[in-house]
Amino acid sequence: MLELLLCSLLTLLPDYLYRRYVQGKRIGKEITLYSVWFELRWGIITCLMLTIGLITVVFYNHPSTTNATAFFRTIPILPETNGRVAEIYIDTVSGVVKQGEPIFRLDSSRQAAAVETARRRIAEADAAMVVAQADIAASEGKLQEARSAHQQALDELETRQELYRRNPATVALRELERLQVTVDGRQGTINAVIAGKEQAETRLSTLLPAEKASAEAQLAEAEVELAKTVIRAGVSGHVEQFTLRVGDVVNPLMRPAGILIPEGAGRGRLQAGFGQIEAQVMRVGMAAEVTCVSKPWVVVPMVVTGVQDFIAAGQIRSGEQLIDPQQVLRPGSILVFLEPIYDGGLDGVTPGSSCIANAYSSNHERIASGEVGDVKALALHAVDAVALVHAAILRIQALLLPIQTLVFAGH
């Protein structure tokens, strides 16, 4: 409507003034309801053509959308394991939590028993080390005893052999053989005691430390499982829809406990979906303006900080059936990220709020570069100038938005 009024000032109004003051025709006399088309046909046709052209130029070069929203992410509050709720640290349905603050605790009797079992195994390994040290000390005593007995038998054998060498009649040959067997037996006892000592030392230095390390690893694993029973906030934010109560069973796949909205989510940035036809126009750095339902009568200056290179409607996922393009009923839009030019520009805009956004093309740098001719530079000046029309429309929408929402929409 605003474009039509502006175009009528340039076409229909001059045509009427010519008819009125040059030809002397008056409304209600020569110009009536039935003759208005014949009298003002040139102005009407030119007005309609100029209006269509103006609307096309404005909406193509300075796109607008009502699909602008301050999206924010949510985090489901889920435990890593199934369990029954034993304690709740948040008494209300919603509340503020800090990072690492506990939210609720599951029944941990099984995990606590596993922790205690692992601790007992560590104590058992320590006790086994003490026993192994005592076994080494006992083996040293047995080794000393075996060496003394071996030395005594060896001395007895050497004495008998010396007597036999001097006078064979004084010592029986059978006695020498018996003493030799005794010496060999005592040497075997020494070897056995040495082997037992080495086994005890190996058990103390290798086996028992490995068993203790395994028990410590089991303790660490059990403590991790025990810590999982206390569900904590991964980030600072707001807990919403927290209706969990003691005795409820929580399942990480089917039954979340609530929703955690991170602090600052959805604030300081807007996402807007523009039509596909504006794909060649949307650029990073374009000036923009938005007005939101949650903050009426305020127009916030923005800037385009990102343009998504893909259209969501065209995405596919591997499945059992071929995808027919005809199944895409609605054409997708181009996702554009908007941020306020001034700090605090979006203060007061509730995350998730619906907004109306305008983006404005600027050809100033192109004109100033001197790469375009005079005629094209004049046309680009005109394109930039008609952005005023869209800016005026946005302000009219911001002015009428509360009235339209509260009165005409019945809300």
CORWORA-V980822 format. One record per backbone hydrogen bond with DSSP energy under -0.5 kcal/mol. NH is the residue of the N-H (numbers start at 1). CO is the residue of the C=O. If there is no record, write none. Layout:
# CORWORA-V980822
nh: (NH | NH)
co: (CO | CO)
This chain:
# CORWORA-V980822
nh: (5 | 6 | 7 | 8 | 9 | 10 | 10 | 11 | 13 | 15 | 16 | 17 | 18 | 19 | 20 | 21 | 22 | 22 | 23 | 25 | 28 | 29 | 30 | 31 | 32 | 36 | 39 | 40 | 44 | 45 | 46 | 47 | 48 | 49 | 50 | 51 | 52 | 53 | 54 | 55 | 56 | 57 | 58 | 59 | 60 | 61 | 62 | 65 | 68 | 68 | 69 | 70 | 71 | 75 | 76 | 77 | 78 | 83 | 85 | 86 | 87 | 89 | 90 | 91 | 95 | 97 | 100 | 101 | 103 | 104 | 105 | 106 | 107 | 112 | 113 | 114 | 115 | 116 | 117 | 118 | 119 | 120 | 121 | 122 | 123 | 124 | 125 | 126 | 127 | 128 | 129 | 130 | 131 | 132 | 133 | 134 | 135 | 136 | 137 | 138 | 139 | 140 | 141 | 142 | 143 | 144 | 145 | 146 | 147 | 148 | 149 | 150 | 151 | 152 | 153 | 154 | 155 | 156 | 157 | 158 | 159 | 160 | 161 | 162 | 163 | 164 | 165 | 166 | 167 | 170 | 171 | 176 | 177 | 178 | 179 | 180 | 181 | 182 | 183 | 184 | 185 | 186 | 187 | 188 | 189 | 190 | 191 | 192 | 193 | 194 | 195 | 196 | 197 | 198 | 199 | 200 | 201 | 202 | 203 | 204 | 205 | 206 | 207 | 208 | 210 | 211 | 212 | 213 | 214 | 215 | 216 | 217 | 218 | 219 | 220 | 221 | 222 | 223 | 224 | 225 | 226 | 227 | 228 | 229 | 230 | 231 | 231 | 232 | 233 | 237 | 238 | 239 | 240 | 240 | 242 | 243 | 243 | 244 | 247 | 248 | 250 | 250 | 251 | 255 | 257 | 258 | 259 | 260 | 261 | 261 | 262 | 263 | 265 | 267 | 270 | 271 | 272 | 273 | 274 | 274 | 278 | 279 | 280 | 281 | 282 | 285 | 286 | 287 | 288 | 289 | 290 | 291 | 292 | 293 | 295 | 296 | 297 | 298 | 300 | 300 | 301 | 302 | 303 | 304 | 305 | 305 | 306 | 308 | 312 | 312 | 314 | 315 | 325 | 327 | 328 | 329 | 334 | 335 | 336 | 337 | 338 | 339 | 341 | 345 | 347 | 349 | 350 | 352 | 353 | 355 | 356 | 357 | 358 | 359 | 360 | 361 | 367 | 368 | 369 | 370 | 371 | 377 | 378 | 379 | 380 | 381 | 382 | 383 | 384 | 385 | 386 | 387 | 388 | 389 | 390 | 391 | 392 | 393 | 394 | 395 | 396 | 397 | 398 | 399 | 400 | 401 | 402 | 404 | 405 | 406 | 407 | 408 | 409 | 411)
co: (1 | 2 | 3 | 4 | 5 | 6 | 7 | 7 | 8 | 11 | 12 | 13 | 14 | 15 | 16 | 17 | 17 | 18 | 18 | 19 | 31 | 26 | 26 | 26 | 30 | 32 | 35 | 36 | 40 | 41 | 42 | 43 | 44 | 45 | 46 | 47 | 48 | 49 | 50 | 51 | 52 | 53 | 54 | 55 | 56 | 57 | 58 | 357 | 66 | 355 | 271 | 353 | 69 | 260 | 74 | 258 | 76 | 250 | 248 | 105 | 105 | 103 | 103 | 89 | 239 | 237 | 233 | 98 | 231 | 231 | 87 | 229 | 84 | 108 | 109 | 110 | 111 | 112 | 113 | 114 | 115 | 116 | 117 | 118 | 119 | 120 | 121 | 122 | 123 | 124 | 125 | 126 | 127 | 128 | 129 | 130 | 131 | 132 | 133 | 134 | 135 | 136 | 137 | 138 | 139 | 140 | 141 | 142 | 143 | 144 | 145 | 146 | 147 | 148 | 149 | 150 | 151 | 152 | 153 | 154 | 155 | 156 | 157 | 158 | 159 | 160 | 161 | 162 | 163 | 167 | 167 | 172 | 173 | 174 | 175 | 176 | 177 | 178 | 179 | 180 | 181 | 182 | 183 | 184 | 185 | 186 | 187 | 188 | 189 | 190 | 191 | 192 | 193 | 194 | 195 | 196 | 197 | 198 | 199 | 200 | 201 | 202 | 202 | 203 | 206 | 207 | 208 | 209 | 210 | 211 | 212 | 213 | 214 | 215 | 216 | 217 | 218 | 219 | 220 | 221 | 222 | 223 | 224 | 226 | 227 | 104 | 229 | 230 | 101 | 97 | 261 | 95 | 238 | 259 | 93 | 241 | 257 | 257 | 85 | 245 | 83 | 248 | 255 | 251 | 77 | 77 | 240 | 75 | 238 | 259 | 260 | 236 | 262 | 264 | 338 | 69 | 336 | 67 | 272 | 334 | 275 | 276 | 277 | 278 | 278 | 304 | 283 | 360 | 302 | 358 | 300 | 356 | 295 | 354 | 292 | 293 | 398 | 295 | 290 | 298 | 299 | 288 | 339 | 286 | 303 | 337 | 337 | 335 | 310 | 333 | 311 | 312 | 323 | 324 | 325 | 327 | 274 | 333 | 272 | 306 | 270 | 303 | 301 | 342 | 344 | 346 | 348 | 70 | 350 | 68 | 291 | 65 | 289 | 63 | 287 | 61 | 363 | 364 | 365 | 367 | 366 | 373 | 374 | 375 | 376 | 377 | 378 | 379 | 380 | 381 | 382 | 384 | 385 | 386 | 386 | 387 | 388 | 389 | 390 | 391 | 392 | 393 | 394 | 395 | 396 | 397 | 398 | 400 | 401 | 402 | 403 | 403 | 404 | 405)
